[in-house]
């Protein structure tokens, strides 16, 4: 059974920073692809960043501002978000995809609001 719990969302002013965490209750974590996706108000869910081993992929809109990382010992993935903009406002979801699988598992989401 897979259980993902996000934390760290909230309200921040433009230019501020937040750090999201996702704790995964899974059997195999270190070989899985972990990711962060977001769904802005009235829009579809979109990729923010993924990490597999030490390989990372970022959406163009967050490159240079966001950093994804993982702690395999803690089975936790992080998203450090700096220089936040109002357009980063969204519900952020943690994603877990086991190795050799096309099945995606999702957390419940955490709200990030960037406004003055």
MARBA-3410 file (N, C-alpha, C, O; in Angstrom, 1 decimal):
116
0.8,-1.2,0.0,0.0,0.0,0.0,0.9,1.2,0.0,1.9,1.3,0.7 ~ 0.5,2.2,-0.8,1.3,3.4,-1.0,0.6,4.6,-0.3,-0.6,4.8,-0.4 ~ 1.3,5.3,0.5,0.8,6.5,1.2,1.8,7.6,1.1,2.9,7.5,1.6 ~ 1.3,8.7,0.6,2.2,9.9,0.4,1.6,11.1,1.2,0.4,11.3,1.1 ~ 2.4,11.7,2.0,1.9,12.8,2.8,2.8,14.0,2.6,3.9,14.1,2.9
2.1,15.1,2.0,2.8,16.3,1.7,2.7,17.3,2.9,1.7,17.2,3.7 ~ 3.7,18.1,3.0,3.6,19.2,4.1,4.5,20.4,3.6,5.3,20.2,2.7 ~ 4.3,21.5,4.2,5.1,22.7,4.0,4.5,23.8,3.1,5.1,24.8,2.9 ~ 3.3,23.5,2.7,2.6,24.6,1.9,2.2,25.7,2.8,2.3,25.7,4.0 ~ 1.6,26.8,2.1,1.2,27.9,2.9,1.1,29.2,2.0,1.2,29.1,0.8
1.1,30.3,2.7,1.1,31.6,2.0,2.4,32.2,2.2,3.1,32.2,3.2 ~ 2.8,32.9,1.1,4.1,33.6,1.1,4.0,34.8,0.1,3.3,34.7,-0.9 ~ 4.7,35.8,0.4,4.8,37.0,-0.5,5.7,36.7,-1.7,6.6,35.9,-1.6 ~ 5.4,37.4,-2.8,6.3,37.2,-4.0,7.8,37.5,-3.6,8.1,38.4,-2.8 ~ 8.6,36.6,-4.1,10.0,36.7,-3.8,10.4,35.8,-2.6,11.6,35.6,-2.4
9.4,35.3,-1.9,9.7,34.5,-0.8,10.0,33.0,-1.1,10.1,32.7,-2.3 ~ 10.2,32.2,-0.1,10.6,30.8,-0.3,9.7,29.9,0.6,9.2,30.3,1.6 ~ 9.5,28.7,0.1,8.9,27.6,0.8,9.6,26.3,0.5,10.2,26.2,-0.5 ~ 9.5,25.4,1.5,10.1,24.1,1.3,9.0,23.0,1.5,8.4,22.9,2.6 ~ 8.7,22.3,0.4,7.7,21.2,0.5,8.4,19.9,0.8,9.5,19.6,0.4
7.7,19.1,1.6,8.2,17.7,1.9,7.1,16.7,1.6,5.9,17.0,1.7 ~ 7.5,15.5,1.2,6.6,14.4,0.9,7.2,13.2,1.5,8.2,12.7,1.1 ~ 6.5,12.7,2.6,7.0,11.4,3.2,6.2,10.3,2.6,5.0,10.3,2.5 ~ 7.0,9.3,2.1,6.4,8.1,1.4,6.4,6.9,2.3,7.4,6.5,2.8 ~ 5.2,6.3,2.4,5.1,5.0,3.1,5.1,4.0,2.0,4.0,3.6,1.5
6.2,3.5,1.6,6.3,2.6,0.4,7.4,1.5,0.8,8.2,1.7,1.6 ~ 7.3,0.4,0.0,8.3,-0.6,0.3,9.6,-0.3,-0.4,10.7,-0.4,0.3 ~ 9.6,0.1,-1.6,10.8,0.5,-2.3,10.8,1.9,-2.7,9.9,2.4,-3.4 ~ 11.7,2.7,-2.2,11.8,4.1,-2.4,12.9,4.6,-3.3,12.8,5.4,-4.2 ~ 14.1,4.0,-3.0,15.3,4.5,-3.6,15.4,4.3,-5.1,16.1,5.1,-5.8
14.7,3.4,-5.7,14.7,3.1,-7.1,13.5,3.8,-7.8,13.5,3.8,-9.1 ~ 12.6,4.4,-7.1,11.4,5.0,-7.7,11.7,6.4,-8.2,12.6,7.1,-7.8 ~ 10.9,6.8,-9.2,10.9,8.2,-9.6,9.9,8.9,-8.7,8.7,8.6,-8.6 ~ 10.4,10.0,-8.1,9.6,10.9,-7.3,9.4,12.2,-8.0,10.3,12.7,-8.7 ~ 8.2,12.8,-7.8,8.0,14.0,-8.6,7.1,15.0,-7.8,6.4,14.6,-6.9
7.1,16.2,-8.2,6.2,17.2,-7.8,5.4,17.7,-9.0,6.0,18.1,-10.0 ~ 4.1,17.8,-8.9,3.3,18.4,-9.9,2.4,19.4,-9.2,2.3,19.5,-8.0 ~ 1.8,20.3,-10.0,0.9,21.3,-9.4,-0.3,21.6,-10.3,-0.2,21.3,-11.5 ~ -1.3,22.0,-9.7,-2.5,22.4,-10.4,-3.0,23.8,-10.0,-3.5,24.0,-8.9 ~ -2.7,24.8,-10.9,-3.1,26.1,-10.6,-4.6,26.2,-10.7,-5.3,25.4,-11.3
-5.2,27.2,-10.1,-6.7,27.4,-10.1,-7.2,27.4,-11.6,-6.7,28.2,-12.4 ~ -8.2,26.6,-11.9,-8.8,26.6,-13.2,-8.0,25.9,-14.3,-8.4,26.0,-15.4 ~ -6.9,25.3,-13.9,-6.0,24.8,-14.9,-5.7,23.3,-14.7,-6.1,22.8,-13.6 ~ -5.1,22.6,-15.6,-4.8,21.2,-15.5,-3.5,21.0,-14.7,-2.7,21.9,-14.5 ~ -3.4,19.8,-14.1,-2.2,19.5,-13.4,-1.0,19.5,-14.3,-1.1,19.0,-15.5
0.2,20.0,-13.8,1.4,20.1,-14.7,2.6,19.7,-13.9,2.6,19.7,-12.7 ~ 3.6,19.2,-14.6,4.8,18.8,-14.0,5.6,20.0,-13.5,5.6,21.1,-14.1 ~ 6.2,19.8,-12.3,7.1,20.8,-11.7,8.5,20.3,-11.8,9.4,20.9,-12.4 ~ 8.7,19.1,-11.2,10.1,18.5,-11.2,10.0,17.0,-10.8,9.1,16.6,-10.1 ~ 10.9,16.2,-11.4,11.0,14.8,-11.0,12.5,14.5,-10.7,13.4,15.2,-11.1
12.6,13.4,-9.9,14.0,13.0,-9.6,14.0,11.5,-9.5,13.1,10.8,-8.9 ~ 15.0,10.9,-10.2,15.2,9.5,-10.2,16.7,9.3,-10.0,17.5,9.7,-10.8 ~ 17.0,8.6,-8.9,18.4,8.5,-8.5,18.9,10.0,-8.3,18.3,10.7,-7.5 ~ 19.9,10.4,-9.0,20.3,11.8,-8.9,20.0,12.6,-10.2,20.4,13.8,-10.3 ~ 19.2,12.0,-11.0,18.8,12.7,-12.3,17.5,13.5,-12.0,16.5,13.0,-11.5
17.5,14.7,-12.4,16.4,15.6,-12.2,15.9,16.2,-13.5,16.6,16.4,-14.5 ~ 14.6,16.5,-13.5,13.9,17.2,-14.6,13.1,18.3,-14.1,12.4,18.1,-13.1 ~ 13.2,19.5,-14.7,12.4,20.6,-14.2,11.5,21.2,-15.3,12.0,21.2,-16.5 ~ 10.4,21.7,-15.0,9.6,22.5,-15.9,10.4,23.8,-16.2,11.1,24.3,-15.3 ~ 10.3,24.3,-17.4,11.0,25.6,-17.7,10.7,26.7,-16.8,11.5,27.6,-16.5
9.4,26.7,-16.4,8.9,27.8,-15.6,9.5,27.9,-14.2,9.5,28.9,-13.5 ~ 10.2,26.8,-13.7,10.7,26.8,-12.4,12.2,26.6,-12.4,12.8,26.7,-11.3 ~ 12.8,26.4,-13.5,14.3,26.2,-13.6,15.0,27.4,-13.0,14.7,28.6,-13.3 ~ 16.0,27.1,-12.1,16.8,28.1,-11.5,16.2,28.7,-10.2,16.8,29.4,-9.5 ~ 14.9,28.3,-10.0,14.2,28.8,-8.7,13.9,27.7,-7.8,13.9,27.8,-6.6
13.5,26.5,-8.4,13.1,25.4,-7.5,14.2,24.3,-7.6,14.9,24.1,-8.6 ~ 14.3,23.5,-6.5,15.2,22.4,-6.4,14.5,21.2,-5.8,14.0,21.3,-4.7 ~ 14.6,20.1,-6.5,14.0,18.9,-6.0,15.2,18.0,-5.4,16.3,18.0,-6.0 ~ 14.9,17.4,-4.3,15.9,16.5,-3.7,15.2,15.4,-3.0,14.0,15.4,-2.8 ~ 16.0,14.4,-2.6,15.4,13.2,-1.9,16.4,12.7,-0.8,17.6,12.9,-0.9
15.8,12.2,0.2,16.5,11.5,1.3,16.0,10.1,1.3,14.9,9.8,1.9 ~ 16.8,9.1,0.7,16.3,7.8,0.6,16.2,7.1,2.0,15.3,6.3,2.2 ~ 17.0,7.5,2.9,16.9,6.9,4.3,15.6,7.3,5.0,15.1,6.5,5.7 ~ 15.2,8.5,4.7,13.9,9.0,5.3,12.7,8.7,4.4,11.6,9.0,4.8 ~ 12.9,8.2,3.2,11.9,8.0,2.2,11.1,9.3,2.0,9.8,9.3,2.1
11.8,10.4,1.8,11.2,11.7,1.7,11.8,12.4,0.5,13.0,12.4,0.2 ~ 10.9,13.1,-0.2,11.3,14.0,-1.3,11.0,15.4,-0.9,9.9,15.7,-0.3 ~ 11.8,16.4,-1.4,11.6,17.8,-1.0,11.5,18.6,-2.3,12.0,18.2,-3.4 ~ 10.9,19.8,-2.1,10.9,20.8,-3.2,11.2,22.1,-2.5,10.4,22.7,-1.9 ~ 12.4,22.6,-2.8,12.8,23.9,-2.3,12.4,24.9,-3.3,12.8,24.9,-4.5
11.5,25.9,-2.9,11.0,26.9,-3.9,11.5,28.2,-3.5,11.1,28.7,-2.4 ~ 12.2,28.9,-4.3,12.8,30.2,-4.0,12.2,31.2,-5.1,11.7,30.8,-6.1 ~ 12.3,32.5,-4.8,11.9,33.5,-5.7,10.5,33.2,-6.2,10.2,33.3,-7.4 ~ 9.6,32.9,-5.3,8.2,32.5,-5.7,7.5,33.7,-6.3,7.7,34.9,-6.0 ~ 6.7,33.3,-7.3,5.9,34.3,-8.1,4.4,34.0,-7.9,4.0,32.9,-7.5
3.5,35.0,-8.1,2.1,34.7,-8.0,1.6,33.6,-8.9,0.7,32.8,-8.5 ~ 2.3,33.4,-10.0,1.9,32.3,-10.9,2.3,30.9,-10.4,1.9,29.9,-11.0 ~ 3.0,30.9,-9.3,3.3,29.6,-8.7,2.2,29.1,-7.8,2.2,28.0,-7.3 ~ 1.2,30.0,-7.6,0.1,29.6,-6.8,-0.6,28.4,-7.3,-1.0,28.4,-8.5 ~ -0.8,27.3,-6.5,-1.4,26.1,-7.0,-1.5,25.1,-5.8,-0.9,25.4,-4.8
-2.2,24.0,-6.1,-2.1,22.9,-5.2,-0.9,22.0,-5.7,-0.9,21.6,-6.9 ~ 0.0,21.7,-4.8,1.2,20.9,-5.2,1.0,19.5,-4.7,0.6,19.2,-3.6 ~ 1.2,18.5,-5.7,1.1,17.1,-5.4,2.4,16.4,-5.5,3.2,16.6,-6.4 ~ 2.6,15.5,-4.6,3.7,14.6,-4.6,3.3,13.3,-5.5,2.2,12.9,-5.4 ~ 4.3,12.9,-6.2,4.0,11.7,-7.1,5.1,10.6,-6.9,6.3,10.9,-6.7
4.6,9.4,-6.9,5.5,8.2,-6.7,5.2,7.3,-7.9,4.1,6.8,-8.1 ~ 6.3,6.9,-8.6,6.2,5.9,-9.7,7.2,4.9,-9.4,8.4,5.2,-9.5 ~ 6.8,3.7,-9.1,7.8,2.6,-8.8,8.6,2.3,-10.1,8.2,2.6,-11.2 ~ 9.8,1.7,-9.9,10.6,1.4,-11.0,9.9,0.3,-11.9,9.3,-0.6,-11.3 ~ 10.1,0.4,-13.2,9.5,-0.5,-14.1,8.0,-0.5,-14.1,7.3,-1.6,-14.3
7.4,0.6,-13.7,5.9,0.7,-13.6,5.4,1.9,-14.3,6.1,2.9,-14.3 ~ 4.3,1.8,-14.8,3.6,3.0,-15.4,2.5,3.5,-14.5,1.7,4.4,-14.9 ~ 2.4,3.0,-13.3,1.4,3.4,-12.3,1.9,4.5,-11.5,3.0,4.5,-11.0 ~ 1.0,5.5,-11.4,1.3,6.7,-10.6,0.5,6.7,-9.3,-0.7,6.4,-9.3 ~ 1.2,7.1,-8.2,0.5,7.3,-6.9,0.6,8.8,-6.5,1.7,9.4,-6.8
-0.4,9.3,-5.9,-0.5,10.7,-5.6,-0.7,11.0,-4.1,-1.4,10.2,-3.5 ~ -0.2,12.1,-3.6,-0.5,12.5,-2.3,-1.8,13.3,-2.4,-2.4,13.4,-3.4 ~ -2.2,13.9,-1.2,-3.5,14.6,-1.2,-3.4,16.0,-1.6,-4.4,16.7,-1.9 ~ -2.1,16.5,-1.7,-1.9,17.9,-2.2,-1.7,18.8,-1.1,-2.3,18.7,0.0 ~ -0.9,19.9,-1.3,-0.8,21.0,-0.3,-0.8,22.3,-1.1,-0.2,22.5,-2.1
-1.6,23.2,-0.5,-1.8,24.5,-1.2,-0.6,25.5,-1.0,-0.1,25.6,0.1 ~ -0.2,26.1,-2.1,0.8,27.1,-2.0,0.2,28.4,-2.6,-0.3,28.3,-3.8 ~ 0.2,29.4,-1.9,-0.4,30.7,-2.3,0.7,31.8,-2.3,1.3,32.0,-1.2 ~ 0.9,32.4,-3.4,1.9,33.5,-3.5,1.2,34.8,-3.8,0.7,35.0,-4.9 ~ 1.1,35.7,-2.9,0.4,36.9,-3.1,0.9,38.0,-2.1,1.5,37.6,-1.1
0.7,39.2,-2.4,1.1,40.3,-1.5,-0.2,40.8,-0.8,-0.1,41.8,0.0
END
